[in-house]
Amino acid sequence: MILNEINLNFKMLKNLKFIPVNIPKLYLNEKKNISECLKTNWISSEGKFVKQFENNFANYTNNKYGIGVNSGTDAIQIALMANKIRQGDEVITVSNTAVPTVSAIVSCNAKPVFVDVNENDSLINCDLIENKINKKTKAIIPVNLYGQSADYDKINKIAKKYKLKIIEDCAQSAGALYKGRPSGSFGDMAAFSFYPTKNLGAYGDGGMIVTNKKNLYLESKKLRKYGMSKLYYSEKHGINSRLDEVQAAILNYKLIKLNSNIKKRRRIAKIYYDNIKCEGLLLPRENDKNFHAYYVFVVRHKKRKEIMNYLKKNNIFCNISYPYPIHNMKGYKNLFSGVKNLEITEKLSKDIFSLPMYPELNDTKLEKIISIINKF
């Protein structure tokens, strides 16, 4: 059934009459890995393929240890739990992020504290972090947004000064580099997502924690399995969070392709930079210290609704990442009554949207996208 669905998906993607904002990449060669996995009759966690992928991905990110989990959300939560973040603690992060960044903090009964972002790159404004630190502050979760990393020179200096833990949110930055080092190699721990649309995407949910600290590795392994280090005996409260063997088999193959796919993404980005000439459309900025992985290509326009409708009428589909800052959402607003000084976050949320970006976006489609944008 799984292999038949892969073939069906290939046919559907090949016959698309419109240009989507993103397409999860499917490789027919993955059938071999999946078949080998199914023959083992072991498709749950902690089998051959999960262990292999944990090692491969840890090495890829310059870490000693990898812990496969069910999702990027679980990766953040378990990393927080491993660092003993609990009720009454505060964790500094940003509001222009996916809900999981904040939901993981709340699930640990800790309080998210928001810092505004830079207008030119949407990353956490490091110059504002110290103003938010108090005796309850225990950690910082910088979000490596859209495919490039936050400024870890500044963040690490602050964390060292105040003895804070750093947990990198790398859900969007697999394959990115900061000063030549991989995203996920700067904090105490880092959390990755393998949701299908990501640069490194599975066929379902999946996530990974990476670290160079053995004590955090061993703690996280227990926490992902009900707090157990031996079968049927819980040593502490944990959760159930598995990366299954089938997804790991797929990801092991896709990891080999990650760098070449990022090269394709960067080529697409360069074509956009060199050829888009649309008045009022602001293109993203790649910081000097960064090697941008271009998970998404986020632009800005004051007439966002009009330009997105215009593109949609021409069969070009875009997306907004993210239209609602977390502090304005009904599900979390009660935690943030009276939040101020997030002017840039709110300003960006009204203007940003993503142009199509995926490795299979060919020159013919790129020419169409650029031509139509330039006529707006």
Secondary structure, DSSP 8 states (H G I E B T S, - for coil): -HHHHHHHHHHHHHT-SSB-S------TTHHHHHHHHHHTT--SSSSHHHHHHHHHHHHHTT-SEEEEES-HHHHHHHHHHHTT--TT-EEEE-SSS-HHHHHHHHHTT-EEEE--B-TTT-SB-GGGTGGG--TTEEEE--B--TT----HHHHHHHHHHHT-EEEEE-TT-TT-EETTEETTSSSSEEEEE--TTSSS--SS--EEEEES-HHHHHHHHHHTBTTEEETTEESS---B----HHHHHHHHHHHHHHHHHHHHHHHHHHHHHHH---TT-B-----TTEE---SSEEEE-TTHHHHHHHHHHTTB--B-S-SS-GGGSTTTGGGSTT----HHHHHHHHHEEEE---TT--HHHHHHHHHHHHT-
